Amino acid sequence: LIERLQQGQNLALVSDAGTPAFSDPGVLLVAQAWDAGIKVEAIPGPAAGVAALSMSGFPGDVTFLGFPPRKAGKRREFFETLAPEPRVLIFYESPQRLAGTLTEMARYFADRQILVVRELTKLFEEAWRGPLTKVATQVADREIKGECTLVLSCPEKPREAEVDLAERLLETAQQTALSGRRLTDQVAAELNISRRRVYQTYLELKGQKRLP
């Protein structure tokens, strides 16, 4: 295709659903065209992620994350890392994995609202909106067909400020003489938050020489 473009032909990259190059392998062709010095133009069309966001009514900054990892371990790490994320999150998911994904997400985002929509702009479009745990239960009993878009609201309750976490680390270190992994494990367990988040704050304090 790149050779044909270099010969002066015009080519159109189209998709039977969604938007080309948006969470789509068409991005590889676009990137190669730019690298080859070929002019690239876009004719905007519907994108499921943007359309679902418009339907959600969820305010706040937004980030798009595409499909969650398929392997169980990678998925757990993926959602655990995102648990403290304050922005609206947009995902895509296949109908076969939707119920399992929502159940797993409920472990990390139980305080959030979600919009789940399938077959956007098509004849059999369907949408569910409400607390994540409730929508997960509703969808679990349905036979879902067609790829789905998930929009997760910002957290309803403000999460603990980083300055409080830093103070907790400092206090615990002073009271217990713990450091490193043992210190971060204890604070993470006491606050019921991810060890990764606590460890990041620990490294910041160590870099500031406030912890040994």
NUGU-619021 format. One record per atom (N, C-alpha, C): residue in three letters; x, y, z. Coordinates in steps of 0.001 Angstrom, whole numbers, padded with zeros to 6 digits, always signed. Atoms other than C-alpha are relative to their C-alpha. Layout:
residues N
AlaXYZ
...
end
This chain:
residues 212
Leu+000826-001211+000000
Leu+000000+000000+000000
Leu+000861+001263+000000
Ile-000903-001156-000035
Ile+002859+002390+000796
Ile+000610+000222-001381
Glu-000565-000120+001356
Glu+004410+001646-002605
Glu-001013+000616-000959
Arg+001029-000559+000873
Arg+001128+002434-004341
Arg-000194+001487+000272
Leu+000117-001419-000350
Leu+000866+005719-002453
Leu+001182+000791-000550
Gln-001192-000671+000507
Gln+004437+006600-003418
Gln-000026+000150-001522
Gln+000151-000077+001462
Gln+003483+005965-007055
Gln-001040+001046-000406
Gly+000953-001064+000304
Gly+000871+008725-006762
Gly-001456-000378+000116
Gln+001398+000388-000169
Gln-002264+006718-006090
Gln-000573+000582+001295
Asn+000700-000406-001218
Asn-004847+007837-003522
Asn-000696-001220+000596
Leu+000632+001124-000683
Leu-006029+005290-000941
Leu-000817+000508+001182
Ala+000837-000328-001158
Ala-008791+005460+001662
Ala+000004-001170+000974
Leu+000062+000995-001073
Leu-008567+003584+004955
Leu-001366+000142+000666
Val+001350-000059-000558
Val-012119+002754+006063
Val-000207-001183+000942
Ser+000305+001059-000954
Ser-013684+000594+008765
Ser-001489-000305-000056
Asp+001425+000350+000020
Asp-016960-001327+008895
Asp-000681+000359+001311
Ala+000556-000429-001285
Ala-017422-000142+012503
Ala+001040+000846+000714
Gly-000934-000838-000735
Gly-015907+002594+014593
Gly+000819+000895-000908
Thr-000854-000951+000711
Thr-013133+004917+013503
Thr+001355-000628-000288
Pro-001320+000561+000316
Pro-009998+003728+011650
Pro+001100+000654+000834
Ala-001185-000444-000739
Ala-006777+004014+013686
Ala-000303+000442+001421
Phe+000353-000316-001387
Phe-008682+004673+016946
Phe-000219-001322+000715
Ser-000006+001350-000581
Ser-007881+001558+019013
Ser-000187-001028-001111
Asp+000194+000775+001219
Asp-007489-000084+015611
Asp+001359-000181-000682
Pro-001315+000229+000622
Pro-004535-001671+013741
Pro+000275+000867-001221
Gly-000233-000929+001103
Gly-005056+000825+010918
Gly+001025+001058+000338
Val-000981-000994-000425
Val-002792+003070+012986
Val+001388-000326-000552
Leu-001311+000405+000515
Leu+000195+001060+011675
Leu+000218+000536-001415
Leu-000101-000513+001369
Leu-000532+002042+008077
Leu+000146+001520+000011
Val-000088-001463-000094
Val-001052+005695+009042
Val+001409+000426+000395
Ala-001345-000343-000467
Ala+002272+005787+010906
Ala+001031-000209-001106
Gln-000949+000272+001086
Gln+004135+004211+007970
Gln-000133+001020-001124
Ala+000203-001014+001036
Ala+002569+006707+005579
Ala+000707+001304+000381
Trp-000708-001216-000465
Trp+003825+009638+007686
Trp+001514-000178-000142
Asp-001446+000252+000055
Asp+007279+008031+007918
Asp+000521+000028-001437
Ala-000398+000019+001411
Ala+007341+007692+004110
Ala-000195+001365-000667
Gly+000184-001339+000538
Gly+006541+011390+003672
Gly-001279+000164-000805
Ile+001265-000033+000734
Ile+003037+010725+002377
Ile-001006+000855+000757
Lys+001005-000856-000615
Lys+000271+013257+003047
Lys-001158-000837+000527
Val+001100+000726-000633
Val-002355+011945+005449
Val-001104+000992+000344
Glu+001153-000834-000327
Glu-005850+013455+005732
Glu-001058-000850+000691
Ala+001061+000719-000701
Ala-008815+012530+007944
Ala-001353+000615-000321
Ile+001390-000441+000126
Ile-012540+012728+007294
Ile-000708-000520+001243
Pro+000547+000469-001283
Pro-014110+012610+010783
Pro-001283-000804-000169
Gly+001198+000832-000023
Gly-016704+009956+011456
Gly-000295-000404+001429
Pro+000361+000382-001366
Pro-018363+008344+014490
Pro+001087-000849+000656
Ala-000921+000799-000807
Ala-016081+006973+017208
Ala-000754-000435+001248
Ala+000807+000522-001104
Ala-017670+004728+019829
Ala+000371+000644+001339
Gly-000419-000578-001270
Gly-015574+006130+022679
Gly-000534+001404+000208
Val+000477-001384-000088
Val-016516+009737+021925
Val-001525+000036+000095
Ala+001466+000039-000036
Ala-020179+008897+021274
Ala-000505-000426+001375
Ala+000414+000471-001321
Ala-020465+006975+024550
Ala+000244+001061+001066
Leu-000271-001079-000958
Leu-018852+009839+026449
Leu-001106+001040-000062
Ser+001081-000971+000158
Ser-021501+012182+025030
Ser-001276-000486+000678
Met+001204+000577-000611
Met-024202+009808+026304
Met+000092-000097+001509
Ser-000186+000365-001405
Ser-022709+009316+029760
Ser-000476+001057+000990
Gly+000308-001045-000960
Gly-023282+012694+031392
Gly+001011+000066+001126
Phe-001033-000014-001033
Phe-020055+012174+033362
Phe+000947+001170-000247
Pro-000918-001122+000181
Pro-018078+015421+033861
Pro+001422-000375+000394
Gly-001386+000197-000407
Gly-014319+015680+034255
Gly+000930-000236-001170
Asp-000999+000314+001015
Asp-011094+015166+032353
Asp-000144-001472-000395
Val+000268+001325+000573
Val-011046+012050+030189
Val+001285-000650-000486
Thr-001087+000753+000619
Thr-008594+009332+029228
Thr-000569-001262-000639
Phe+000462+001177+000736
Phe-009110+006543+026669
Phe+001035-001112+000132
Leu-000924+001082-000311
Leu-007604+003130+027452
Leu-000146-001221-000898
Gly+000146+001132+000907
Gly-008848+000786+024718
Gly-000435-001265+000719
Phe+000394+001284-000575
Phe-009240-002928+025504
Phe+000888-000355+001195
Pro-000816+000501-001115
Pro-008121-004207+028942
Pro+000764-001251-000422
Pro-000754+001219+000331
Pro-005488-006990+028855
Pro-000880-001240+000151
Arg+000793+001230-000048
Arg-006868-010488+028282
Arg+000423-000931+001128
Lys-000496+000939-001008
Lys-004640-012445+030687
Lys-000344+000502+001399
Ala+000520-000342-001326
Ala-005905-012540+034278
Ala+000982+000846+000818
Gly-000990-000729-000794
Gly-002676-011386+035924
Gly+000206+001419-000495
Lys-000182-001327+000594
Lys-002193-008492+033524
Lys-001219+000885+000246
Arg+001229-000761-000229
Arg-005833-007457+033953
Arg-000047+000529+001429
Arg+000006-000428-001408
Arg-005546-007365+037750
Arg+000961+001166+000202
Glu-000995-001072-000127
Glu-002395-005255+037522
Glu-000488+001278-000677
Phe+000526-001126+000768
Phe-004053-003012+034920
Phe-001022+000783+000821
Phe+001052-000671-000760
Phe-007111-002250+037069
Phe+000518+000522+001340
Glu-000559-000458-001275
Glu-005144-001996+040314
Glu+000761+001306-000185
Thr-000742-001220+000293
Thr-002892+000626+038747
Thr-000942+001177-000242
Leu+000947-001063+000332
Leu-005934+002592+037566
Leu-000897+000394+001175
Ala+000925-000244-001109
Ala-007772+002438+040909
Ala+000025+001442+000523
Pro-000002-001384-000492
Pro-006575+005894+042110
Pro-000182+001051-001088
Glu+000110-000947+001106
Glu-007036+007483+038653
Glu-001232+000899+000171
Pro+001131-000895-000266
Pro-009231+010614+039085
Pro-000837+000350-001227
Arg+000701-000432+001215
Arg-010337+010995+035444
Arg-001116-000959-000413
Val+000963+000869+000658
Val-013266+009626+033464
Val+000786-000967-000885
Leu-000740+001023+000737
Leu-012075+006352+031910
Leu-000893-000642-001053
Ile+000746+000619+001090
Ile-013196+004928+028556
Ile+000722-001273-000427
Phe-000534+001292+000407
Phe-012690+001259+027655
Phe-000842-000574-001135
Tyr+000738+000864+000916
Tyr-013686-001110+024871
Tyr+000083-001419+000565
Glu-000062+001395-000433
Glu-014550-004745+025573
Glu-000859-000855-000916
Ser+000757+000934+000822
Ser-015765-007799+023692
Ser-001205-000497+000801
Pro+001177+000486-000730
Pro-019214-009220+024553
Pro+000296-001230+000848
Gln-000316+001216-000746
Gln-017667-012520+025699
Gln+000670+000299+001338
Arg-000734-000311-001232
Arg-015500-010828+028337
Arg-000669+001092+000841
Leu+000602-001154-000672
Leu-017878-008024+029368
Leu-000378-000280+001451
Ala+000464+000289-001359
Ala-019466-009671+032431
Ala+001179-000172+000959
Gly-001165+000201-000851
Gly-016114-010800+033814
Gly+000754+001280+000252
Thr-000699-001282-000150
Thr-014553-007395+033198
Thr-000718+000893+001001
Leu+000754-000847-000928
Leu-017345-005570+035036
Leu+000115-000512+001430
Thr-000141+000575-001343
Thr-017133-007973+037980
Thr+001361+000343+000593
Glu-001342-000316-000479
Glu-013394-007419+038222
Glu+000169+001497+000265
Met-000083-001437-000186
Met-013704-003650+037814
Met-000671+000429+001300
Ala+000738-000354-001223
Ala-016193-003560+040708
Ala+000867-000135+001247
Arg-000904+000148-001153
Arg-013381-004659+043043
Arg+000850+001247+000218
Tyr-000903-001146-000081
Tyr-011386-001527+042262
Tyr-000711+001347-000135
Phe+000701-001268+000261
Phe-013995+001097+041274
Phe-001423-000021+000554
Ala+001350+000201-000537
Ala-016961+000257+043521
Ala-000739+001301+000254
Asp+000656-001277-000316
Asp-017630+003946+044263
Asp-000334+000804-001256
Arg+000197-000755+001241
Arg-018035+004910+040594
Arg-001276-000406-000738
Gln+001086+000265+000926
Gln-020869+005161+038098
Gln+000597-000478-001328
Ile-000485+000479+001293
Ile-020595+003477+034704
Ile-001122+000039-001036
Leu+000888+000172+001149
Leu-022227+003592+031288
Leu+000565-001134-000834
Val-000374+001081+000904
Val-022108+000382+029253
Val-000951+000072-001186
Val+000849-000096+001189
Val-023360+000622+025676
Val+000542-000936-001077
Arg-000401+000900+001089
Arg-023327-001876+022828
Arg-000657+000437-001298
Glu+000551-000268+001328
Glu-023898-001506+019096
Glu-000403+001466-000172
Leu+000279-001437+000102
Leu-023686+002296+019194
Leu-000393+000400-001417
Thr+000540-000563+001247
Thr-025647+004071+016419
Thr-000636-001057-000904
Lys+000571+001068+000823
Lys-026996+000719+015170
Lys-001413-000343+000482
Leu+001398+000322-000247
Leu-030475-000812+015161
Leu-000232-000544+001407
Phe+000214+000658-001281
Phe-030012-002862+018335
Phe+000833+000622+001129
Glu-000749-000702-001050
Glu-028165-000251+020416
Glu-000691-000183+001349
Glu+000506+000185-001352
Glu-028550-000863+024163
Glu+000968+000653+000965
Ala-000865-000675-000963
Ala-027244+001019+027183
Ala-000467-000277+001427
Trp+000261+000144-001434
Trp-027005+000498+030943
Trp+000830+001055+000719
Arg-000721-001054-000725
Arg-026064+003319+033333
Arg-000393-000030+001466
Gly+000273-000017-001428
Gly-025747+003481+037106
Gly+001235-000391+000782
Pro-001147+000455-000786
Pro-023498+002326+039968
Pro+000637-001230-000636
Leu-000714+001092+000668
Leu-020850-000045+038672
Leu-000462-001366+000486
Thr+000388+001306-000540
Thr-021841-002885+041001
Thr-001397-000411-000488
Lys+001356+000292+000471
Lys-025502-002615+039913
Lys+000002-000379-001478
Val-000051+000284+001435
Val-024725-002511+036188
Val+000665-001353-000249
Ala-000666+001309+000156
Ala-022378-005503+036564
Ala-001000-001132+000205
Thr+001023+001018-000262
Thr-025304-007493+037997
Thr-001019-000063-001137
Gln+000976-000045+001103
Gln-027700-006346+035249
Gln+000536-000675-001252
Val-000591+000517+001230
Val-025337-007261+032441
Val+000308-001489+000110
Ala-000373+001407-000190
Ala-024389-010624+033956
Ala-001088-000950-000478
Asp+001112+000867+000380
Asp-027841-012002+033121
Asp-000430+000164-001454
Arg+000391-000284+001380
Arg-027945-010761+029529
Arg+000934-000692-000989
Glu-000829+000498+001101
Glu-026748-012320+026289
Glu+000406+001216-000827
Ile-000492-001215+000648
Ile-024584-009523+024878
Ile+000609-000347-001347
Lys-000591+000158+001325
Lys-023756-009273+021188
Lys+000536+001349-000456
Gly-000587-001244+000489
Gly-021549-006703+019499
Gly+000973+000592+001006
Glu-001006-000583-000892
Glu-018533-004873+020904
Glu-000614+001089+000864
Cys+000566-000898-001008
Cys-019159-002754+023963
Cys+000973+001124+000338
Thr-000780-001143-000467
Thr-017984+000640+025160
Thr-000383+000278+001447
Leu+000215-000239-001420
Leu-017575+001357+028873
Leu+000539+001377+000352
Val-000436-001316-000469
Val-017405+004858+030362
Val-000149+000019+001517
Leu-000034+000022-001459
Leu-016411+005035+034036
Leu+000126+001423+000514
Ser-000006-001370-000513
Ser-017156+008208+035991
Ser+001225+000259+000869
Cys-001008-000358-000992
Cys-014690+010087+038167
Cys-000430-000567+001353
Pro+000385+000486-001337
Pro-014577+008849+041793
Pro-000984+000968+000652
Glu+000987-000844-000665
Glu-017560+010109+043772
Glu+000548+000602+001283
Lys-000580-000485-001252
Lys-015545+010453+046949
Lys+001468+000330-000234
Pro-001420-000322+000169
Pro-012208+012251+047027
Pro+000867-001005+000718
Arg-000924+000950-000625
Arg-009414+009824+047684
Arg+000975+000726+000924
Glu-000907-000575-000989
Glu-006932+010335+050462
Glu+001094+000802-000681
Ala-001007-000874+000593
Ala-004609+013223+049649
Ala+001387-000603+000182
Glu-001352+000543-000068
Glu-000987+012316+048928
Glu+000738+000502+001238
Val-000700-000531-001169
Val+000187+014582+051755
Val-000343-000821+001234
Asp+000394+000841-001126
Asp-001820+012415+054214
Asp+000726-001338-000054
Leu-000707+001267+000156
Leu-000256+009265+052820
Leu+001473+000180+000380
Ala-001391-000270-000353
Ala+003187+010822+053155
Ala+000166+000096+001511
Glu-000075-000133-001455
Glu+002494+011759+056759
Glu-000159-001349+000689
Arg+000206+001323-000594
Arg+001235+008245+057495
Arg+001265-000839-000107
Leu-001265+000725+000161
Leu+004439+006759+056092
Leu+001041+000475+000999
Leu-000984-000559-000927
Leu+006570+009097+058158
Leu-000305-000398+001443
Glu+000393+000357-001370
Glu+004603+008407+061349
Glu+000260-001484+000276
Thr-000182+001442-000184
Thr+004660+004635+060834
Thr+001477-000361+000073
Ala-001441+000255-000024
Ala+008393+004643+060088
Ala+000599+000387+001348
Gln-000529-000471-001289
Gln+009058+006616+063275
Gln-000437-000903+001145
Gln+000542+000807-001090
Gln+006817+004426+065433
Gln+000476-001449-000026
Thr-000322+001427+000127
Thr+007878+001023+064090
Thr+001438-000287-000400
Ala-001373+000167+000482
Ala+011403+001595+062751
Ala+000047-000886-001255
Leu+000028+000777+001235
Leu+010287-000227+059581
Leu+000483+000858-001162
Ser-000409-000723+001202
Ser+011583+000703+056134
Ser-000234-000893-001207
Gly+000092+000763+001237
Gly+011372-000354+052520
Gly-001309-000750-000165
Arg+001180+000811+000309
Arg+008974-003150+051589
Arg-000885-000220+001222
Arg+000787+000268-001200
Arg+007918-003902+055172
Arg-000819+001220+000403
Leu+000717-001237-000334
Leu+006961-000265+055751
Leu-001164+000225-000964
Thr+001059-000249+000984
Thr+004995+000080+052500
Thr-001101-001049+000093
Asp+001011+001048-000141
Asp+003250-003279+053016
Asp-000923+000293+001182
Gln+000815-000259-001191
Gln+002086-002291+056493
Gln-000951+001168-000224
Val+000848-001171+000228
Val+000790+001136+055463
Val-001084-000309-001028
Ala+000990+000375+001015
Ala-000933-000292+052382
Ala-001111-000839+000616
Ala+000993+000853-000658
Ala-002669-002914+054544
Ala-000879+000815+000946
Glu+000761-000824-000950
Glu-003721-000358+057186
Glu-001004+000906-000715
Leu+000859-000937+000720
Leu-005196+002027+054590
Leu-000857-000676-001072
Asn+000747+000762+001015
Asn-006532-000715+052287
Asn+000117+000643-001382
Ile-000259-000552+001327
Ile-004944+000834+049195
Ile+001143-000789-000630
Ser-000992+000805+000703
Ser-002563-000546+046583
Ser+001409+000281+000517
Arg-001382-000135-000446
Arg+001011-001202+047631
Arg+000795+000879-000974
Arg-000707-000774+001023
Arg+002170+000349+044339
Arg-000113+001500+000294
Arg+000204-001421-000302
Arg+000653+003708+045318
Arg+000811+000426+001219
Val-000760-000321-001218
Val+002215+003605+048793
Val+001493+000032-000306
Tyr-001429+000078+000316
Tyr+005589+002586+047372
Tyr+000456+001218-000795
Gln-000347-001192+000770
Gln+005537+005496+044912
Gln+000216+001191+000932
Thr-000158-001093-000968
Thr+005024+007931+047806
Thr+001246-000221+000857
Tyr-001209+000326-000771
Tyr+007745+006120+049762
Tyr+001257+000426-000762
Leu-001158-000382+000811
Leu+010197+006650+046890
Leu+000154+001518-000058
Glu-000052-001465+000017
Glu+009277+010350+046739
Glu+000578+000534+001306
Leu-000515-000423-001307
Leu+009933+010737+050466
Leu+001484-000345+000142
Lys-001403+000402-000057
Lys+013190+008846+050129
Lys+000850+000930-000852
Gly-000719-000939+000860
Gly+014238+011097+047255
Gly+000157+001364+000654
Gln-000063-001261-000740
Gln+013495+014100+049480
Gln+000823-000128+001273
Lys-000822+000314-001175
Lys+015654+012427+052163
Lys-000768+000181+001307
Arg+000827-000058-001202
Arg+012724+012424+054591
Arg-000144-001384+000622
Leu-000042+001367-000487
Leu+013023+008639+054920
Leu+001357-000602-000347
Pro-001299+000600+000304
Pro+016217+006589+055130
Pro-000094-001042-001115
end
